[in-house]
Amino acid sequence: MHWFLGLFFLVFSIQAENFNQLDWSENYRLPVGDNRKNLFSVSDEELLELKEKGYVHAQVYPVEITGLLIPYQPLITFLNADTTNPLKKLFYELSKEVSGFKSERELYEWMNLHPNKSENETGIFKIPYPNGKRDQFYISAGLINRHGADGLTFSCFNCHSNNLFGKVVPGLPNKRPRANEFFHKALGIVPFIPSKLFQKSVNATEAETYMFQRTKSNLTSTASLVPSVLGLDTSLSQVALSLSKRNLDEYATKSKMLEVMPRKNELKTHVADSKPLPWWNVKYKTRWLADGSIVSGNPVLTNILWNEIGRGSDLVELEKWMQENEQKINELAAAVFATEAPVWTDFFPEESIDVSKAKRGELVFIESCKKCHGEYEKAWSQTDSEHLPVTELIKTTKVKYFEKTPVKDVGTDPGRYQGMKYFSERLNSLAISKWMKTKVVPQEGYVPPPLVGIFARYPYFHNNSIPNLCALISPPDKRPTVFVQGPSLNAKTDFDFECVGYPVGNKIPLSWWKDETAIYKTAKKGLSNQGHYKMFLKETGEEKYTLAQKMDLIEFLKTL
């Protein structure tokens, strides 16, 4: 028995040492062709266990002390109440729009959350049920118990998972997230609801009433903006504007005066919207954000910090939680880095890929795209590949990205990267940022990301302004200026197979136009679709490639 305990503690100490020796510094370099999929250098079995635990955290938010929790049972009572209920009547009076939610399910589906149906899935699509039970109603809608009351909150998969043609893909950006809009609605209503009315109207317990009061209080120290269009996220502005409601000390303590009269911040009007990023790319990078402005620090800690600033949390309490919950943070980080991209043949038959065409497209890619987006070795380049089935033949055997993640200005909309300068200094001055060793340095341009799983990541650019790859390879003045960010449930109606992405023009399903929040207009501030085209031009300004060659390029991109 003693030898077993000794071995256990030895293994644990080695694992703990691996966890604590990760290099998140600005000087870290990732050898070309290498990646950090196995972030903690553990065995395959241990990595799978870490990934499963991390995916549970991605569904049920691990930060138990989070600033915002919705009392769960009172929410259900409220949704089921008729319009004579005094709380519901007040809600309608305060809200500019009458809520159409008649059930919990309708709320989650409006937020574009998805049921966990992992019993029918295998491989990268299998998402574990929390606690091994099928008690997770919709992915990322998690319950946290505090003082005997269940509180609802939304976790990582809210923005970093999406239903793609019937399969929930972990790590894929949510194409139609409404978390910001939901928060904005709550911010305009909840602080004005009397706690006694809440308690009486929904039969709330003392613990549930306390949770409601705490959420009300934290909401008053936050701010939010609704995204310019469905599909984008305003978290950058929410963090900056929330900080403007706090004191300028090292822990950004609360201020009743600033909650009423916040300091001015340009992000109140400057549009810095961007989309969530795919998880499977982080293993290749040394900078995490689209604008490359986080030059050091653990990305999971940074994300939690920014999220909790936007939730009104006390930063002293948050720092203490981080210091006491290293294992949870490591599990979530392990899952993020170990997430793998889907491949074309997960959704479409192998005969839908023209390998000869893709090989020609590879030559175009090497000439015009490799310099910024890296190199992708293919199985078809191996000497014994002629007998491989197409599914194996098109696989990427190695990704060769960069030792240091680059930032390039290729003329795309500058709103996001310019927005970082309006609060980076304040972020860097926080004691918790210094403890985390997270440093933010505004950049000029964006990270040219690895293109793994690019077929699933439409619409393109950091601001979603390019609906499909045909638009991406077209001259900027020929790109669609209006399209609709519809669902991605049916590959036959919701996807342009040839152009890879959203259908445009008369191919757009008529039903999509009914959702005005999803109509993308590139003329709006922050939504420009310009730039990223010089690589397709000769030095004389003439087109370098024929349309057929560009379509070959798209065929190659399908295989990444």
N, C-alpha and C positions, 0 to 999 in steps of 0.2 A: 504493500500500500504506500509506503514511504517513497519507494522509487517512482511510483506513478505520479505522486504529488510533485516530486522533484522535477520530473520530466514535464509535467503540466506547466509549472512555473517557469521552467527554462523556455519552453515554446512561447508562453505568454510574454516573457521579457523580450524575446527576440522580436515578436510581432509588435510590441509596444515601441521597441527601439526603431523599427522600420517606420512606424507611424510618426514618430517624433523627428525623424531625420529628413523629412521631405524638404526639398529646396524650392521655396516659392519666391526667391529673391529676384531682383531685377537683372542680376548677372547670370541667371540660369540659362544654359543652352541645351537644347535637345538635339542629339546627333541626327543628322539627316538620314532618313529611312527608319528611325526608331520612333517609338511612341510610348505613352504612359498608360496604356490600357490596364496593365496590372500595377496600379499606382503604388501599392505597398509591397510588391515583390513577394507575394504569398503563393501557395500552391493553387492549382486550378480549382480544387475542391473548396479551399478557403475563400478564393475570389468569388466563386459562385454564391457562397453563403453570405459574404459581405454585400454582394450585389443585391441579393434578395432582401436583406435587411434594409439596405439603402432605398430600394424601391418601395418598401413599406413606409419609410419616412417621406418619400415623394408623394405618397397618397395621404398619410396621416401626418400632418405637420409636426415635426419633432420638437419645436420650441414651445414647451408647455406654458411658459410665462409670456407668450405672445400678447401684444397689446389689445388685440381685437378678437373677441369670441362672441358668436351669436347664440344666445340661450336656445338650445335645440328644440326641446319640447314646446316651449312657448311659441317658437316659429311655426311648428306644425299646427298648434292650436290656432294661431293667427291665420294661417293659410286656409284652414278649414272653417273659419268663422264666417258668418254672413255679414252683410253690409250694415246691419244694425249694431254690430259690435263697436263700442266707442273708440277703441284703438284703431280699428280699420277705418272708421269714419274720419278720424283725425289724420290718419295716413293719407287718405285720399285728398284731404284738404291741403296738406303740406306738399304733396307730390304734384308735379306739373302734369304727370301722366298717371292715369289710373292703372295700377298693376294688373296685368292680365294673368298672373300666376294663380292657378287654381289648385296646385299641388306642388309638393317638393320636386317631383319629377320634372314638371314644367319649368321650374326655376333652374334646375341643373341643365336641362337641355337648351334653355335660352342662353346659358353661359357656355354652351358647346362643350359640356363635360360628357363623358361616355361611360356606360356600364362596364364593369370588369367581368368579362366572359372568358377568363383564362382557362377554364376547364376544357375549352375547345381549341386552345392554341398550343403551339410548341415553339422552341427556339427563342428568338429575340422578342417574340410577341407575347410570351407568357409572363404575366405580371402577377406576383404572389398576392394572395388575399391577406390582409392584415390579421395577425393572430391565427393564421391558418384557417380562418373561417370566412364564409361568404357573407360577411356582414357589412361589407363596404358597398354602399348603395351605388354611388357613382364615383369614378376615379377622381381623386383629389379633394372630394368633399369628406373631410375627416372630422371625427369627434374627439375632443380633448376633455377629460373630466377634471374639473377644478372645484374643490370644496364640496364635492357631492353633486355637482350639476354638470351635465354634458353641454359642451359648447361647440358649435360648428365653425370651422374655418377651412380655408382653401389652401392646399399645399402645392408643391412644385409642379406636379403633373397638370395643374390647371393651365399653365402656359407652355409646358414642355411635354405634351402628349397630344395626339390627334387621331381621329378616326379616318384612316385612309382606305377608302373602298372596302369597308367592312372589317378592317383590322385596326385595332388601337396600337399605334406605334409609339413606344416609350422613347422620349428624347426628341421626337419630331415637334417643331413649334406648332402650337395651336393656331390654326389658320383663321379662326373667328373668335378670339378670346373676348370676353366681356367682363373680366374681373375689374378693370378700371371703371367701367360704366356702373357696375353694381356698387362698388365702393363709393362712387360719386353720388349715387342716389341715396345711399345710406347716410352719407355725410350731410346731405341737405335735409334729412328727415329725423334720424334717430336722436340727435342732441336736443331736439325740441319736444320730445315725448316725455311727459312727466313720469317719473319712476313709479309713483303710486298708481297712475292710470295703467301703466304697463302691467304691474303686478296683479291688479284687480281684473283687467280685461282678459288675461290669458291664464289666470290661476297660477301664476309663477310662485315658486318656492322662494324662501329667503336667499338660498344660494344662487338661484337663477336671477333674482332681482339684483343681487350684489354684482353678478357678472354683467348684467345690463348696465348698471350704474358705472362700472369700471370701463366698459366699452364706450359709453357716452362721454366720459371724462377724457379718454384717450383720443376720441374722434375730434375733440375741440382743439387738440394740438397737432392736427394733420391738415393737409390740403390736397386737392386733387384736380385733375383736368380730364375731360373725356377725350379719347383719341380723335384725331382728325377724321379717321375712317376706321371701320371695323377691320381687324387684322393687326392693328398696331397697338403699341403699349406706351403709356405715359409715365412709367415708373420714375424715369429720370427727373421729370418735372415734379412729381409727387414728393420725392425725397428732398429736392431743393426747396420747394415751397413749404414743406413741413419743417425743415430746419430754420426757415425764416420766422417761424412761430416760437422758436426756442431761444434761450439765452446764448450768449457767445462764449460761455465757459467750456472747459474741455469735455464735459459730459452732456452738453446741450440740454441743460435742465429746463423744466417747464416754466413758463411765464404767463400768468393770466393776462397781463397787459399785451404781450405780443400775440397771444391767441386772438385778441380782438383787433389789434393794430400791428400786423406783422411787418417786418422789414421788407423793403422792396427787393424783388429778385426778377431779373429779366426773363426767366423761364415762365413767368406768368403769361407772357405773350409770345415769346420766342418758341417756335415749333421744333421740338427735338424728338418727335415720335420715332420709334423704331420697332421692329418685330423681335420676338424672342428668338434665340439662336438654338441650333440643334446640339444636343449633348454629345453626340458621337464625334464631333470635331475637336473637343477640348483636349483629347489625348495627343493630338498632333501640335498643339499650340503652346506658346509661352505667354500669350496675352488673350484675355477671355472675351472682352466686349467687342462689338462690331467696330467701335472707333479706336480700339487698342489703348485706351487711356489708363486701364489698370496695369501698371508695369510691374507690380509685385504684390504678393499676398495670396492666401488661399481663396480661390473663387467661391467656395461654399460659405466660408465665414463672411466674405464681403457681401454676398447675396443676402444672407440672413440679416446682416447689419442694415443694409439699405431697405430691406423689406420691413424691418421692425421700426426704423425711423418713420417710414410711411404708415405704420400702424400705431404710432404714438407711444411706443414702449419706453420705459426708463432705461437708459443706457448703462447705468451702474448695475442694475439688475440683470441686463442682458449680458454684460461682460462676465459677470459671475456665473451665469448659466453656461456660457461658452467654455469657461475654464473647467466647469464640473461635468461637461458632457462631450468630452473629446471623442469618445467611442461613437456616439451617434453621428457626429460631424464627419468622422472618418468613414463610417458606413455609407453615408450619403455621398461623400466625395468618391469613394470606391465605385459606387453605382454609376455616377455621372461619367467617370472616366472609362468604365468598362462597357458602357452602352455602345451597341453596334448599330450601324445603319442598315435599313432594309435594302434589298436589291430588286432590280426590275422584275426578275422572274418570280419574286414573291407574290406578284399581282397579275402578271401577264405571262402567256405561254412563251416558251423559249423560241419558238419559230417566229415570234414577233420582232426578234432582233436579227438584222441583216449583218452578219459578222464581217463580210467583205466590205460593206459600206462603213462599218464602225472602224475597221482597220485603216481605211482611207482617212476617216475623220481624226484618227489618232495623229496622223501626220500634220493636219491643220492645227490640232491642239498643241503639239510640240512646238510648232513654229510661232504661234501667236498667244498661247495661254499659259504654257508651262512656266515662263519667267516669273509670273506673279502667283499662280495657283498650285505650283508644285508638279511633281512627276508621278505617274501612276503606271506601275509595271503590270502587265496583263498576262494571264495564263497562256494566251495564244502566242506569246513570244517565246515560250519554252520549246526546246527542241523536240520533245515527244508529245506535242499538244494536238497533232492532227487527228488523233482518235478520241479526243475528249468530247463529251456531249456539250451542247451550247451552254448549258447552265454553268458548267465548269470552265469552259473556254473563255467566257467573258469576265471571269472573276478578276478582281484586282489583287495581285499577290503581294504588292508592297506599295506603300504611300511614301514618297520622298518629299517632305515639306521642308521647312527651313529651321536652322538652329535657333534663330530668334525670329519670332513672328513679325513680319513687316507691316508697315502702314503705308498706303499709297493714296495719292489724290488723283483719281482718274475722272474728275469732273462730275461726280454724282452729287446729289443734294447735300449741301454742307450743314444743314440744320442740326443734325445729331452731334457731330463732332464739335461744332461751335458751341453747343449748349453746355459742354463739360466745363468750360472756363468760368461759368457763372456760379459754380459751387464746389469746384475741386479743392480750392484752398481751405474752405470750411471743413470738408470731409477729412483732409489731411491733418487738420488741427485737432481732431477729436482724439481723446486719450485711447478710446477703444480701437481706433484705426491704427494708432501707433503700436498698441499691444499686439494687434493682428499683423503688423508690418505690411499693411496695405497702403500703397501709394498710388495716387491718381495724378497723371500728367496729361493735360489736354494735347491732342494730336491734330495734325492737318491731314485729313483723309480717313480712310477706313482700312481694316484688315482685309486683304484678298483671301478669303477663306479656302481651306481644302474643299474639294468638290465631291467628296464622298456622299453618296445618296442624293445627289443634286436633283434627280428626277422627281423626288418627293417633296422638295423644299420650295416649290413655287408658292406664291409669286416671289420674284427675285429682287435683289438689292436690299439694303438694310431697311428701306422704307416701303417695301412691297410694291414699288411702282412699275415693275415689269411683270406682266401677267403670265408669260410663257417664254420658252427659249427662242421661238421664232421672233418674238419682239426684241429679245436680247441681242440677236445677231443682225437686227435691222438698224439702219441709220436712225439716229435719235428723232429726226423730223418725220420718220415713217412709223414710229411706234404708236400704239393705241394711246389716246389721251383720256379715254373713259373705258372702264370695264367694271365688272362686278366680282367681288370676292365672295363667291358662293360657297356652298358646302363641298365636301370631297367624299361623298358617300357612295356614289355610283359612277364607276369608271366610264360607262357608256354615255352618260349625260353631263357629268361634272368635270370631265377631263378631255383636253385636246390631245389625242394620242400622238399625232404627228408632230405637233409643236411642243408637246410636253409642258402642260400647265393648264391654266384657265382658258376656256373658250372665250373668244372675243367676237365683236361685231354681231352678225345675225346668228352666230352659233350659241350665243348666251341664252340659256333657258329663260323664257318669259317670266316665270315665277320669281326669278332672282331679283328682278327690278323692283319688286314690292318692298324689299328691305332697303330703304334709302340710306341707312347707315353703312351699307356694304358697297355703295357705288363709289368707285375710286375715280377721282378727277385730278389728273396730274398738274393742272394749272394752279391748284391750291398750294398755299405756302407750306413748305416742308415735304411736298409730295412729288417733286420734280422727277422725271424719268430720263433726264439728260446724262451724258457722259458715258464712260466705259465703251468706247468705240474705236479709239486710235489704233488698237491692235488689228483691226480689220481693214486698215487703210495703208496704202503705200506712202512713201515720203512725199510723193507728188500730190497726195490727197485723193487719189483714185482708189476704187475698191480693189482690195488684194485678192478676194476670192469670188468665185461664181456662186450663184444660189445653190447649185448642186453640191459644191464643196462645203458650204455652210450647213446644208442638211446632213452631209456626212459627219460634220462635227457634232451635230445634235445626236446622231446615232451613236457616236462614241460616248457622249456624255450620259446616255441612257445606261451604259454599262458600268459607270463609276459607283 
